[in-house]
Amino acid sequence: TLAENTCVFRAIDLAKRLHEIDPKVELEIVGFCAQPRTLQGVKQHIENHPYITLIGGAELVPHARILEHIARANFGIISYPLLPYLTNKMPTKLYEYIGLELPFLLTNNRPWVNLAAQFNAAVVIEFDQIDAYRTLEAMRTQPFYSKGMSSAEHIFWETEEMKFVYAVTTLLP
């Protein structure tokens, strides 16, 4: 979902800053935006920036198509703000990126960072104080998914199903 509270504008601004340093940097924004005013803002922010593409926007994007784009990407972005209602939530995107072994830029939120660290999956940054040069350097040099375990084996539902079933059956009479 594209919305102000998922920080789509942060991602756009970051892409612009990184593109200034390295013209090969591109951004693909994939998703549905339910708020017409926000969608208009996204379109205004990306106009005249041909390296930023919007897929979906006013139309729903099937989850399978979103996963296809994630699988083809070089990097993902999770730039959600540290708001009380998000602090202890785990974004679906976090699991999708890890499951598909996509490196990503991540807001410094301890539960998210802890999960990503298990797989060497992310560059943790402060989106309010971005050092674009340092971020780009980390993206280029940090080893990702190098801990010798397949994230797909540990992150998708199939591997968690038995743990969940066991937990539920032990709690129920």
N, C-alpha and C positions, 0 to 999 in steps of 0.2 A: 504494500500500500504506500502510495506517495502522499505524504502529508508534511505539514510544518513540524509536527511533533516527532516524525521519523527523520527529520533533519535533511530532507532532500536538498535544501538550499546550501547546507554545509557541504554536502558532497559536490555540488556544482562549483561552489567557490574553491574547494580543494582542488578539483580537476583543473580549474583555470590556473591556479597558482602552480601546480605541477607541470602543466602544459607550457607555461612561460619558461620553465627551466629545461624541459625536454619536450619538444614538439611531437614526439611519438605518443605521448600520453593522450588517451581518449577516454571518454566516459559514455557508457551505455546505461540509461535509466530505463528500467523495465518494471512496469506495474500500472495499477489503476489509481487514479486520483479522483476521489469522490467529491472534493470541494472545487467548484468551478473557479473560485478566486485563486486558490492555490495552484490549480492547473495553469491558469493564465499567467501567474507569477513564474512558474517553471518555464513556460514557453518564452516569456520575456527574458529570463535569465540566460537561456541557451541560444536565443536568436543571435546571429552573427558569430556563432562559435560552432563551426562545422564539425569539430572534433567531439561534440556532445550530441548524442542521439537520444530521443525519447521514443520508447516503444510502448504502446498502450495509451497511457494518459487518460483519455475519455472513455476508453474501452477496457473491459476486463481482459486480463492476460491469463490464459490457462496455466496452472501450476507446472505442468509438464514443459511448457514453453519457457517459463522462468528458469526451470532447472537446466534446460538446454543452453540458455544464455550463461548461466553460472558455470556450466561445464566448459564453455568456450572461453571464459574470461581469464585474464592473467591475475587479476586482483579484485577483491570485493571491498565494500565499505560498510561498516556498522558505526554510524556516527550519532546514535541516539543521545539525547541529553540525559544528564543525571537528575531525573525528576523522581520524586518519591514513588509514584505509581509504577515506574519502570525498574527501580533499583533491584528488586528481587525477582524480576521476571527474566526469562531467558528467551531472547528473540529467536524465532524459527530460523531466520536467516543464519544465525550462528551455527546451528546444526547442519543446515544445508551446505554452507561453505566448508565446514570441517568434513562432512561426509563425502563431499566431492573433492576434498583436498585442495581447496582454493585458498591461497594466502589472502589475508585481508587486513585492512586498517581498522582499529578497534578503539572505541571510547574506553577510557580508563575506569572501568567499573569492575570491582574486585571479583564477583562471581563469574563474569564473562571472561575476564583475564585468566582466572584460574582454569576454566575449561579450555580455553585456547592454548594455554601454556602446556597442557598435557600432550599436545600434538605439534608444538612449535608452529602454530597456525597464523599468528598475527603480529603486526607491528602495533604496539599500543601507543596512542598519541593523545595529546590534549587538543581537542579540536578548537578550543577557544584561543590557543596560543601556538598555532602550527608553525614549525620551522620546516618550510617546504624542502629545502636542500637536505636537511637531515632525514626527513621522511623518505624522500626519493632514494637517498643512499641506503637506508635500511631496507627499502623494498628491493633494491638491487643486490644487496650483499647478505642479508640475514638468511640462514638456512631454514627452510620451512619443511615441515612434515619429515623431520630427520631423526625421530626417536625410535625408529625401527618397528613401529606398529602401524597397521593400517587403520586409519581413522574410520573408514567405512565399517570395519568390523566392530567398532566400539561406540558408534554414535547413532546408528539408525535403529528404528523401532524393533526390528527383528532381533537384535542383540539385547534389547532391554525388556522385551516382552515377558520372558520368564521371571525376571526380577520383579516386575510389576505384578504378575499373577501371584507369585509367592507372597509378596507383601500384602495384597488384598486378601488372599485366603487365610493368612495368619491373623489378620485383623477381624475377619468375620467369624461369627460363631458357627 
